[in-house]
Structures are given as C-alpha cells and as structure tokens.
C-alpha cells in the first residue's frame, strides 16, 4: 500500500476549467484558510492567464488579490504555473520578461512552480527552474501527455529524463489535459518515465473530460505515482480534475493512506458551490465518455471558446464538424499537444476552415509562427502541402521577417517606462486603458455576495449604466422601479 500526497487544484485548474479564470480573490478568501489547514502538499493558485483575466474582465488587481490569498494560507506551499516561452499571449514572450515574471511570483510568496512547454523547449524550462531556485522554490518539470503516432512512451520518457537531469527540477509532472490516459497505456508509460527520472517523485494531473480520470488516478498510484492533483467537488470533474472527496474515498477503500483532514472538505465545497451558483458559473460537472474527444483532444475549457466562436457566425449547429476538423488540423500540423497555446491555435484554425467554407483560406499569424518554428521544433513535421499553403499566405512574408525579439530586462523597463517590475508585468500583458479601469474600480473585495439571481444581476448592471433619474423594469415575473437620488 502507498502513502499518497495531494495537490489542491480548486483555485487554479478548477476555476480555470469551470469559471474561465474568473475567480476573484474574495470568492476564495472566506475558505482559503480552511484549504490551508487541510493538509495538501501544495496548493495550486496562479495560472498563466490570471493577470489578463482579472484585469480585463473582473477589474481586479491580480497582484493585490494574489497577496491576500498568499497571506491567508501561510502553512502550505503555494504553486504558480508558467509556460516556458510565453506569458499570456499566444505569441512568444522575451526570455527576460519570463525571468522577471518568475521572480515577481516568488517575491509575492509562491514557492512551487510547474513549468511546461508542449514542444519541450527543455533549455528554457531549465532556465526558469534555475530562477525559481534563487528563492528556494520547488519546481515540477511537466511532461504534457498527448495521443498521436509520434507521442510514444520512448518520446515521453526521453523528455522526462532530460528534464530530471537538472538539479533544479524537483518533481516530474505527468499532465494529461485531455484525460485520455487509461491503465493499459499507463502500464507502459509510467514505468518508462520512472526509469529515466531516478528517485524524483512523479505527480499526475488528468482532466476528467472522458469521465475516466478518477480510475486513472488509482491505477497511477499502483504504478508508482505519489502525488495526485484534485479539486473540491463543486470545482472538480467535467473539464476539471477528479474531486478530492472521491479520490480520497477510493484510495482508502483500497488500503492506501493520506494526510488530509476530511472534516474540512464539506465547508470548502459548500462555499464554492454557493459562490459558483451566485456568480452563474459551472459547478458539480460530469462528462460522458466521448470517442470524438479522444480524436481532437481539446481541453474542456476550450470547447466553450469554440461554441462562442461559432455562435458569432450563427453556426452553433456545426460544433461536431469543427471538432472533426480540429482532429484533422492537428494531424496536418504535426500533432502539437493540445494545451495552450496550440489547443487555441488548432481549434481556431478549425473554426475558420468551417466558417470560410474553404480549408486554410484564412491563416492566423500564430499558425505561421508555429510552422516557422518560432515556438520551438514541432513534434512531427507539418504536412508538406499544408506547409506550402501556410508559407504562401498573404501574411507569411511579414511574419517571417519579424521573428520574436529578445530585449533585455533593462530594455523592457525603458520600453514600458517603469522601474517597478509588478507594473512592468501588467503593462506588458494588458493594454493601458484596461489597467486604468481596473484601478478605478478600487481595492480588491474580500468577500463575494451570495444573494444573487438573474434579475438582481440585471438590476446591478442597470445601476451601473443608468444616468436617468428614473428607470423602470417590467417583466412577467417582476416589476422594479429605480429612482436616483441627489
């Protein structure tokens, strides 16, 4: 029997997969001290799109919100996630800015990081790990799993070994974004990885998109995985990871041990369920098994983006066509792993192919950059005829003539006219007007109103925009009069 450690994903992958990264600090602060006392090995907290979403869509200062959450959880090591060569954008971020971002996250109190790169730019991953070690932080080198003819056990084991060769990498994280790993594949994959990483612990993260990841967790423990990523039940399952509650129960039934305080599960779950319902976000999700998901391997959160893109063109009925096209585009582009940014690039190109009615008639700049190797070496070659189309597209010449720049840290501070690196990160990632609007909204709220309904939400929006002295709202279910005083 094994002793299993847990990493909590409630406030990172859970809310990223189900809430689109829109979890404001006040939505978690009432129970974050409980999560801190539950006994998790690590609590995952800051994802790559945190800054952009908080500023643009929530008008909340992400640094202030992060500080409040860090201060509320002093007992547990807190984790941030970083893509090796990009921050939030779908392009490529200068190395100097990535190093600054890593240092600032450490200065704000994070002491654990998972670093990933779907194309496995190992040198960049090692460089960021070394920066994290300036602060004594733990680093997980991530092996992003994908299904394809080129993503073999030998391929993943080799990459895991290259990552683990650095003394700055403490653990290896096997990350299954599409939730497709089953016992048959893991029975050869996990031993192959463990043979290459020595005594370094192996973590496992699998989004429960097919509804099989809970079982995969149990099988992974049998095969030597010692750290599992889970989330509080309302924030789990569907496109998120399996729930802590279910995984703990199943492990106990099988005779395994853990160090979690189960008495704290319910109050945390009750809180996030109430907040999610009040905010109109998804909670308590479950997915059915879908063979098409295995073919396209789109992460769960990306499906909502595709639906929104199709709705803009009044083509919502074409979703299955887009998913089939996504599988085809991924094959033609050399089987990139379906995680940011390539899940978005492949999915968006598939939508464009369907909407335009002619494949590859519209090619985004980022697809040209990918084909040109700006993101790193592709896992497999782009199919020749597709490469010819991409490189003869109208934008190709200009994109190829402007490879990603590598300014120094001092150049970046001059460019954005600031010596404050917190401010530098914000200005580099988000347009100035959005930052101004965020600051005008005032300080971060430390709680979230649980009394809510569609009608009340509409009233709040009207109060924000109405300039007339009297506003009346009438419907079959309600009659509200708003009268402005003063």
C-alpha positions as CSV (number, residue, x, y, z in Angstrom):
1,X,0.0,0.0,0.0
2,X,1.2,3.6,-0.7
3,X,1.0,6.9,1.1
4,X,-0.4,9.4,-1.4
5,X,0.1,13.2,-1.3
6,X,-2.4,15.6,-2.7
7,X,-2.1,18.9,-4.6
8,X,-5.2,21.1,-4.5
9,X,-6.4,22.5,-7.8
10,X,-9.6,24.1,-6.6
11,X,-8.4,27.7,-7.0
12,X,-6.4,27.1,-10.2
13,X,-7.4,24.3,-12.6
14,X,-10.8,24.0,-11.1
15,X,-11.7,27.6,-11.6
16,X,-9.8,27.8,-14.9
17,X,-11.7,24.9,-16.4
18,X,-15.1,25.8,-15.0
19,X,-15.0,29.5,-14.4
20,X,-12.7,30.7,-17.2
21,X,-10.2,32.0,-14.6
22,X,-12.7,34.5,-13.2
23,X,-12.3,33.5,-9.6
24,X,-11.8,36.8,-7.8
25,X,-9.9,36.8,-4.5
26,X,-13.0,37.5,-2.5
27,X,-14.6,34.4,-3.8
28,X,-12.0,32.2,-2.1
29,X,-10.8,34.2,0.9
30,X,-13.6,33.0,3.2
31,X,-12.4,29.4,2.9
32,X,-8.8,29.6,1.8
33,X,-7.6,29.3,5.4
34,X,-9.5,26.0,5.6
35,X,-7.8,24.7,2.4
36,X,-4.5,25.8,4.0
37,X,-5.3,23.6,7.1
38,X,-6.5,20.5,5.1
39,X,-3.0,19.0,4.7
40,X,-2.3,19.4,1.0
41,X,1.3,19.0,-0.1
42,X,0.9,22.1,-2.4
43,X,-2.0,24.4,-3.3
44,X,-2.0,25.5,-6.9
45,X,-3.0,29.1,-7.1
46,X,-1.8,31.2,-10.0
47,X,-2.3,30.2,-13.7
48,X,-0.8,31.8,-16.8
49,X,-3.9,33.8,-17.7
50,X,-4.6,35.1,-14.2
51,X,-3.3,38.6,-14.8
52,X,-5.1,39.2,-18.1
53,X,-8.5,37.9,-17.0
54,X,-8.5,39.6,-13.6
55,X,-7.7,43.0,-15.2
56,X,-9.8,42.8,-18.3
57,X,-12.9,41.0,-17.1
58,X,-13.0,41.5,-13.3
59,X,-11.4,44.9,-12.9
60,X,-9.3,43.4,-10.0
61,X,-5.7,44.0,-9.3
62,X,-4.2,40.5,-9.7
63,X,-1.1,41.3,-7.6
64,X,-3.3,42.6,-4.7
65,X,-5.6,39.6,-4.9
66,X,-2.7,37.2,-5.0
67,X,-1.1,38.8,-2.0
68,X,-4.4,38.5,0.0
69,X,-4.6,34.8,-0.9
70,X,-1.0,34.1,-0.1
71,X,-1.3,35.8,3.3
72,X,-4.4,33.7,4.1
73,X,-2.5,30.4,3.5
74,X,0.8,30.5,5.5
75,X,1.0,26.8,6.2
76,X,1.1,25.3,2.7
77,X,3.5,25.8,-0.2
78,X,1.6,27.7,-3.0
79,X,2.2,27.0,-6.7
80,X,2.2,29.0,-9.9
81,X,2.2,27.8,-13.5
82,X,4.4,29.0,-16.3
83,X,4.7,28.2,-20.0
84,X,8.4,28.2,-20.8
85,X,8.4,30.8,-23.6
86,X,5.2,32.8,-23.2
87,X,3.2,34.6,-20.6
88,X,-0.5,35.1,-21.5
89,X,-0.4,35.8,-25.2
90,X,-0.4,33.2,-28.0
91,X,2.8,34.6,-29.3
92,X,6.3,34.3,-27.8
93,X,7.4,36.3,-24.8
94,X,11.0,37.5,-24.4
95,X,13.1,35.4,-22.0
96,X,13.9,38.4,-19.9
97,X,10.2,39.1,-19.2
98,X,9.7,35.4,-18.3
99,X,12.5,35.6,-15.8
100,X,11.1,38.8,-14.3
101,X,7.7,37.2,-14.0
102,X,9.2,34.2,-12.3
103,X,11.0,36.4,-9.8
104,X,7.9,38.5,-9.1
105,X,5.7,35.5,-8.4
106,X,8.4,34.3,-5.9
107,X,8.6,37.8,-4.3
108,X,4.8,37.6,-3.8
109,X,5.2,34.4,-1.9
110,X,4.8,31.5,-4.3
111,X,7.2,28.7,-3.6
112,X,6.3,25.9,-6.0
113,X,6.1,26.0,-9.8
114,X,5.1,23.8,-12.6
115,X,6.8,24.7,-15.9
116,X,5.6,23.3,-19.1
117,X,6.2,23.5,-22.9
118,X,4.1,21.4,-25.3
119,X,7.1,21.5,-27.7
120,X,9.5,20.7,-24.9
121,X,12.0,23.6,-25.1
122,X,13.9,21.9,-22.3
123,X,16.6,24.6,-22.1
124,X,14.0,27.3,-21.4
125,X,12.3,25.2,-18.8
126,X,15.7,24.6,-17.1
127,X,16.5,28.3,-17.2
128,X,13.2,29.3,-15.4
129,X,13.7,26.5,-12.9
130,X,17.1,28.0,-12.0
131,X,15.5,31.4,-11.5
132,X,12.9,29.8,-9.1
133,X,15.8,28.2,-7.2
134,X,17.1,31.7,-6.4
135,X,14.2,31.7,-3.8
136,X,14.5,28.1,-2.8
137,X,11.3,27.2,-4.6
138,X,10.2,23.7,-5.6
139,X,9.9,23.1,-9.4
140,X,7.9,20.5,-11.3
141,X,9.1,19.8,-14.8
142,X,6.0,19.0,-16.8
143,X,5.5,16.2,-19.4
144,X,2.4,17.2,-21.3
145,X,0.8,14.0,-22.5
146,X,-0.9,13.7,-25.9
147,X,-2.0,10.8,-28.1
148,X,-0.5,10.6,-31.6
149,X,1.7,8.3,-33.6
150,X,4.7,10.3,-32.6
151,X,3.9,10.6,-28.8
152,X,5.4,7.3,-27.8
153,X,6.4,6.0,-24.4
154,X,10.0,6.4,-25.5
155,X,9.4,10.0,-26.6
156,X,7.9,11.0,-23.2
157,X,10.4,9.0,-21.2
158,X,13.3,10.8,-23.0
159,X,11.8,14.2,-22.4
160,X,11.2,13.3,-18.7
161,X,14.8,12.2,-18.4
162,X,16.1,15.4,-19.9
163,X,14.0,17.5,-17.5
164,X,15.0,15.4,-14.5
165,X,18.7,15.7,-15.4
166,X,18.7,19.3,-14.0
167,X,19.2,19.5,-10.2
168,X,16.8,22.4,-10.3
169,X,13.9,20.1,-11.2
170,X,12.4,18.5,-8.0
171,X,9.5,16.5,-9.4
172,X,8.2,15.4,-12.8
173,X,4.5,16.1,-13.5
174,X,2.7,13.9,-16.0
175,X,-0.1,16.2,-17.2
176,X,-3.0,14.7,-19.2
177,X,-5.0,17.7,-20.5
178,X,-7.5,15.6,-22.5
179,X,-8.0,13.0,-19.8
180,X,-7.3,10.1,-22.2
181,X,-4.8,8.0,-20.2
182,X,-6.1,4.6,-19.1
183,X,-4.4,1.7,-17.3
184,X,-3.3,0.0,-20.5
185,X,-1.2,3.0,-21.7
186,X,0.0,3.9,-18.2
187,X,1.2,0.4,-17.5
188,X,4.0,1.0,-20.1
189,X,4.3,4.8,-19.9
190,X,4.8,5.4,-16.2
191,X,7.5,2.7,-15.8
192,X,9.3,4.1,-18.8
193,X,9.2,7.6,-17.2
194,X,10.2,6.4,-13.8
195,X,13.2,4.6,-15.2
196,X,14.5,7.9,-16.5
197,X,13.9,10.2,-13.6
198,X,15.6,8.4,-10.8
199,X,14.2,9.0,-7.3
200,X,12.4,12.2,-8.2
201,X,8.6,12.0,-7.3
202,X,6.1,11.7,-10.1
203,X,3.0,13.8,-10.0
204,X,-0.2,13.1,-12.0
205,X,-2.8,15.6,-13.3
206,X,-5.6,14.4,-15.5
207,X,-8.6,16.5,-16.5
208,X,-11.7,14.3,-16.2
209,X,-13.1,15.1,-19.7
210,X,-13.9,11.5,-20.5
211,X,-15.0,10.6,-17.0
212,X,-12.2,8.1,-16.6
213,X,-9.5,10.1,-14.8
214,X,-10.7,9.1,-11.3
215,X,-10.0,5.5,-12.2
216,X,-6.7,6.5,-13.9
217,X,-5.6,8.1,-10.6
218,X,-6.0,4.8,-8.7
219,X,-4.1,2.9,-11.4
220,X,-1.4,5.6,-11.4
221,X,-0.8,5.0,-7.7
222,X,-0.4,1.3,-8.3
223,X,2.2,2.1,-10.8
224,X,4.3,4.4,-8.6
225,X,2.7,7.9,-8.8
226,X,2.9,9.5,-5.3
227,X,1.3,12.9,-5.9
228,X,-2.3,13.4,-7.3
229,X,-3.9,16.7,-8.4
230,X,-7.6,17.1,-7.2
231,X,-10.1,19.8,-6.5
232,X,-13.0,20.3,-4.2
233,X,-16.1,18.5,-5.6
234,X,-18.0,21.6,-6.9
235,X,-14.9,22.7,-8.8
236,X,-14.0,19.2,-10.0
237,X,-14.8,16.8,-12.8
238,X,-16.2,17.7,-16.2
239,X,-13.2,19.6,-17.8
240,X,-11.6,19.9,-14.4
241,X,-9.6,17.2,-12.4
242,X,-11.3,14.5,-10.2
243,X,-12.7,15.5,-6.9
244,X,-10.6,15.2,-3.7
245,X,-13.6,13.7,-2.0
246,X,-13.9,10.8,-4.4
247,X,-10.2,10.1,-4.9
248,X,-9.6,10.0,-1.1
249,X,-12.5,7.7,-0.5
250,X,-11.4,5.3,-3.2
251,X,-7.8,5.3,-2.1
252,X,-8.9,4.5,1.5
253,X,-11.0,1.6,0.3
254,X,-8.0,0.2,-1.5
255,X,-5.9,0.4,1.6
256,X,-3.8,3.5,0.7
257,X,-3.1,6.3,3.2
258,X,-3.0,10.1,3.0
259,X,-2.6,13.1,5.4
260,X,-5.7,15.1,4.6
261,X,-8.3,16.3,7.2
262,X,-11.6,15.2,5.7
263,X,-13.6,17.2,8.1
264,X,-12.7,20.3,6.1
265,X,-13.9,19.0,2.8
266,X,-17.6,19.9,3.3
267,X,-17.3,23.6,4.3
268,X,-15.0,24.3,1.4
269,X,-17.3,22.5,-1.0
270,X,-20.4,24.2,0.3
271,X,-18.7,27.6,-0.1
272,X,-17.6,27.2,-3.7
273,X,-20.9,25.7,-4.7
274,X,-22.7,28.7,-3.3
275,X,-20.3,31.2,-4.9
276,X,-20.4,29.4,-8.2
277,X,-24.2,29.4,-8.3
278,X,-24.4,33.0,-7.2
279,X,-21.9,34.1,-9.9
280,X,-23.6,32.0,-12.6
281,X,-20.5,29.7,-13.0
282,X,-20.4,26.0,-13.6
283,X,-20.3,23.7,-10.5
284,X,-20.7,20.0,-9.9
285,X,-19.9,19.0,-13.5
286,X,-19.8,15.5,-15.0
287,X,-18.9,14.4,-18.6
288,X,-20.0,11.4,-20.6
289,X,-17.5,9.2,-22.4
290,X,-17.0,10.6,-26.0
291,X,-14.8,8.9,-28.6
292,X,-14.6,12.2,-30.6
293,X,-12.8,13.8,-27.6
294,X,-10.0,11.2,-28.0
295,X,-9.6,12.2,-31.6
296,X,-9.4,16.0,-31.2
297,X,-8.1,16.1,-27.6
298,X,-9.4,19.7,-27.0
299,X,-9.1,20.6,-23.3
300,X,-12.6,21.0,-21.7
301,X,-12.4,24.8,-21.3
302,X,-11.6,25.3,-25.0
303,X,-14.9,23.7,-26.1
304,X,-16.7,26.7,-24.7
305,X,-14.5,29.0,-26.7
306,X,-15.3,27.1,-29.9
307,X,-19.0,27.3,-29.2
308,X,-18.7,31.1,-28.7
309,X,-16.8,31.5,-32.0
310,X,-19.5,29.5,-33.9
311,X,-22.3,31.4,-32.3
312,X,-20.8,34.7,-33.6
313,X,-21.3,33.3,-37.1
314,X,-24.8,31.7,-36.4
315,X,-23.2,28.3,-36.9
316,X,-23.7,26.7,-33.5
317,X,-25.1,23.5,-35.2
318,X,-21.6,22.9,-36.7
319,X,-19.8,22.1,-33.5
320,X,-19.3,18.4,-34.3
321,X,-17.9,19.4,-37.7
322,X,-15.5,21.8,-36.0
323,X,-14.3,19.0,-33.6
324,X,-13.7,16.6,-36.5
325,X,-11.9,19.4,-38.4
326,X,-9.8,20.1,-35.2
327,X,-8.6,16.4,-35.3
328,X,-7.7,16.8,-39.0
329,X,-5.9,20.1,-38.5
330,X,-3.9,18.8,-35.5
331,X,-2.7,15.8,-37.7
332,X,-1.7,18.1,-40.6
333,X,0.2,20.5,-38.3
334,X,2.4,17.7,-36.9
335,X,0.4,16.6,-33.8
336,X,1.0,19.5,-31.4
337,X,0.0,18.7,-27.9
338,X,-3.4,20.2,-27.1
339,X,-2.5,22.7,-24.4
340,X,-2.1,26.4,-24.5
341,X,-1.3,27.9,-27.0
342,X,-1.7,25.1,-29.5
343,X,-5.2,24.0,-28.5
344,X,-6.3,27.5,-29.2
345,X,-4.4,27.8,-32.5
346,X,-5.6,24.4,-33.8
347,X,-9.2,25.0,-32.6
348,X,-9.4,28.5,-34.0
349,X,-8.0,27.4,-37.4
350,X,-10.6,24.6,-37.5
351,X,-13.4,27.1,-36.9
352,X,-12.0,29.3,-39.6
353,X,-11.9,26.4,-42.0
354,X,-15.5,25.6,-41.3
355,X,-16.8,29.2,-41.3
356,X,-14.9,30.2,-44.5
357,X,-16.0,27.0,-46.3
358,X,-12.5,26.6,-47.7
359,X,-9.8,25.0,-45.7
360,X,-6.7,27.1,-44.9
361,X,-8.1,30.2,-46.7
362,X,-7.6,32.2,-43.6
363,X,-4.4,31.6,-41.6
364,X,-3.7,33.4,-38.3
365,X,-0.2,34.9,-37.8
366,X,0.3,32.5,-34.9
367,X,-0.1,29.5,-37.1
368,X,2.6,30.9,-39.4
369,X,4.9,31.4,-36.4
370,X,4.3,27.8,-35.3
371,X,5.1,26.4,-38.7
372,X,8.2,28.6,-38.9
373,X,9.5,27.2,-35.6
374,X,9.1,30.4,-33.6
375,X,7.6,28.4,-30.7
376,X,10.2,25.6,-31.0
377,X,10.7,22.5,-33.0
378,X,7.5,20.8,-33.9
379,X,7.0,17.3,-32.6
380,X,6.4,16.0,-36.1
381,X,6.8,17.8,-39.5
382,X,3.9,19.9,-40.8
383,X,2.4,18.1,-43.8
384,X,4.2,19.4,-46.9
385,X,1.1,20.6,-48.8
386,X,-0.2,22.4,-45.7
387,X,3.2,24.0,-45.1
388,X,3.2,25.3,-48.7
389,X,-0.3,26.9,-48.1
390,X,0.8,28.5,-44.8
391,X,4.0,29.9,-46.2
392,X,2.4,31.3,-49.3
393,X,-0.4,33.0,-47.4
394,X,-0.6,36.8,-47.6
395,X,0.8,37.5,-44.1
396,X,3.6,34.9,-44.2
397,X,6.4,37.1,-45.6
398,X,5.8,39.9,-43.0
399,X,5.6,37.4,-40.1
400,X,8.7,35.5,-41.1
401,X,10.6,38.9,-41.4
402,X,9.8,39.6,-37.8
403,X,10.9,36.8,-35.5
404,X,10.4,37.2,-31.7
405,X,12.6,39.9,-30.3
406,X,14.8,39.2,-27.2
407,X,15.1,42.6,-25.4
408,X,17.0,42.7,-22.1
409,X,15.3,43.4,-18.8
410,X,16.5,47.0,-18.9
411,X,15.2,47.4,-22.4
412,X,11.8,46.2,-21.2
413,X,11.8,48.7,-18.3
414,X,12.6,51.5,-20.7
415,X,10.0,50.3,-23.2
416,X,7.2,50.3,-20.6
417,X,8.6,53.3,-18.7
418,X,8.6,51.8,-15.3
419,X,11.2,50.5,-12.8
420,X,8.5,48.6,-10.9
421,X,8.5,45.0,-12.1
422,X,5.0,44.3,-10.9
423,X,3.8,47.2,-13.1
424,X,6.1,46.0,-15.9
425,X,4.3,42.6,-16.0
426,X,0.9,44.3,-16.1
427,X,1.8,46.7,-18.8
428,X,3.5,44.1,-21.0
429,X,0.4,41.8,-20.8
430,X,-2.6,44.1,-20.8
431,X,-3.4,47.4,-22.6
432,X,-3.1,50.6,-20.5
433,X,-6.8,51.5,-20.6
434,X,-7.8,48.2,-19.1
435,X,-5.3,48.8,-16.2
436,X,-6.7,52.3,-15.7
437,X,-10.3,50.8,-15.5
438,X,-9.1,48.2,-13.0
439,X,-7.6,50.8,-10.7
440,X,-10.7,53.0,-10.9
441,X,-12.7,50.1,-9.6
442,X,-11.0,50.4,-6.2
443,X,-9.3,47.8,-3.9
444,X,-9.9,44.1,-4.1
445,X,-13.1,42.9,-2.3
446,X,-12.5,40.4,0.4
447,X,-15.8,38.5,0.1
448,X,-18.5,37.8,-2.5
449,X,-22.2,38.4,-2.2
450,X,-24.0,35.0,-2.2
451,X,-27.5,36.5,-2.7
452,X,-28.0,36.5,-6.4
453,X,-30.4,35.9,-9.3
454,X,-30.6,36.8,-13.0
455,X,-33.0,39.6,-12.1
456,X,-30.7,41.0,-9.4
457,X,-27.7,40.8,-11.7
458,X,-29.6,42.8,-14.3
459,X,-30.6,45.4,-11.7
460,X,-26.9,45.8,-10.7
461,X,-25.9,46.3,-14.4
462,X,-28.6,48.9,-14.9
463,X,-27.5,50.7,-11.8
464,X,-24.0,50.9,-13.2
465,X,-25.1,52.4,-16.6
466,X,-28.3,54.3,-16.0
467,X,-28.0,58.1,-15.9
468,X,-31.7,58.9,-16.0
469,X,-33.4,59.9,-12.7
470,X,-36.0,57.1,-13.1
471,X,-35.6,53.6,-14.6
472,X,-38.5,51.1,-14.6
473,X,-38.1,47.4,-15.3
474,X,-41.2,45.3,-16.0
475,X,-41.5,41.6,-16.9
476,X,-43.9,38.8,-16.3
477,X,-42.1,37.9,-13.1
478,X,-41.1,41.2,-11.7
479,X,-41.7,45.0,-11.6
480,X,-38.8,47.2,-10.4
481,X,-38.5,50.9,-10.2
482,X,-35.1,52.5,-9.7
483,X,-35.1,56.2,-8.6
484,X,-31.8,58.1,-8.5
485,X,-31.5,60.5,-5.5
486,X,-29.3,63.6,-5.3
